[in-house]
Amino acid sequence: MTELLPNHLAGRWQTGGGPGTPLLDPVLGTELVRVSNAGLDLEAGYAYARDEGGPALRALTYAQRAGLLSAIVDVLKANRDRYFDIALANSGTTKQDSAVDIDGAIFTLGQYARWGASLGAARWLPDGETVPLAKDGAFLSRHVQVPTRGLALFINAFNFPAWGLWEKAAPALLSGVPVVAKPATATAWLTLAMVADVIAAGILPAGALSVVCGSAQGLLSPLRPFDVVSFTGSADTAAAIRSHDAVVRRSVRVNIEADSLNSALLLPDAQPGSEAFDLLVREVVREMTVKSGQKCTAIRRIFVPASCYAAAGEAIAAKLSRITVGNPRNETVRMGALASRQQWESVQAGTAALRRHADVLHDGSAVPLVDADPSVAACIGPTLLGAARREAACIVHDTEVFGPVATLLPYEGLPDALDQIRLGQGSLVASLYTADAALAADAALALADSHGRLHVVTPETAAVHTGHGNVMPMSLHGGPGRAGGGEELGGLRALGFYHRRAAIQAAGAVTDSLDGAAPQRSAPGH
Ligand code: NAP
């Protein structure tokens, strides 16, 4: 039997009971390690995080906590090569795709270390201006944000075992809130390895960082009113979390990042042959194939003027036909595996459902695999579908296939395109391709109510834009409606989730005294 990896809870490593759940190599189908949290005392573990980790973190200033993040960055950089080995084995990703997760995590932590240092020697954040309550100004109202006294439970998806942990942990630890991470079981090894290295380095106070791997059962029951939950995953699990007693009766604050039917939109000015057209084609192919399309932000729907539909389909299909798929240990392979055979089945089923209503413009299922057994490997080529008929397109606005699959859709005029994009019921991101800056600004604003992020690609940004699907810590990540209604990142705005806001009503002498201990800059979002 393979090694059963322990969990880190209540300040110590604890092995769960039973044989555990095996984690597999999604290309070779072999067992790598096992995880189990059976029999763990979560109640005691959470209490330890709150009672030991919380006070120790809150005793530090923002700048000191930022120093902890910098030290974590150093540890992760020192062990980076091993993380790539684990990702290759357990996620089946190419080096480039693993970097999106691993280097993305390190970059995000580094950013929060820098921003945190700028908050200086404070332990709370001012929120807005002091305003008078009495006519003569002798009685005032001052809003403050202070770290919550609970813990932060992170329930993460399988596609980002590294970034998924640290993009949440960076703002939580900087805020002074202890973290309990529950990675998705299929790819939990990388999360565990990173946490083990950080714990071994002795950077964080005891109880500041815990990790529990395996079943999600009973995870939410021990939560208390000042705890927070940040969830990334499917809409179904999100619904189960939202309706849990901890949330419904104990007001545990929840952030949800769920699935999303993100769009790419070629604006009407951009015809075939234009630079904007080529930029859309390039970005669609990149989004469909990076991490085998297993990015919550990946382009799922591609909107082009009806006059460009045929040309766009041909151009995207031509590029997709050059993508090599298979074992990422072979250097000629551009696209590795899905995270598991279960995901492979789910992608097959989702694609089959879409194919019943759409045309196949490029068939990934026909692509021969490089160095991989198609009966074992969770590998599948990219598939481009086309839904030229409006009635056929309904399912496209509703079905997220979490793999290398996207659908091309024609539109008749910009208002029609915007209406169709909104049929996604709220998305994480839409990207717009055009050479017309004013048109781009109008379209971006028109879509801002239903998206967390609008990514505008104009020819002058061709070499510098950060990518439709790349989540940059400077910008908001999250989206309304179907996308879960959550907000993450966005610079120091992310700290708001881990702080409680309160109004202090008092005489000027009291509010002045508060301000003596305030950081130079105002609270996130103000
Ligand atoms: P999932 O089944 O919802 O699993 C996500 C996490 O929830 C895993 O850690 C899972 O643990 C845990 N979980 C399962 N049942 C639970 C329960 N009853 N209570 C609490 N936690 C529970 O999602 P998935 O299929 O792995 O992930 C793919 C989905 O995530 C896609 O739809 C994608 O769009 C979405 N996603 C969104 C974002 C974003 O930022 N918006 C990012 C990535 C992925 P186990 O692994 O042990 O089952």
Residues whose N, C-alpha, C, O or C-beta is under 5 A from the ligand:
A	BS01	NAP	I155 N156 A157 F158 K182 P183 A184 T185 A186 G214 S215 A216 T232 G233 S234 T237 A240 E257 A258 D259 S260 C296 F402 A483
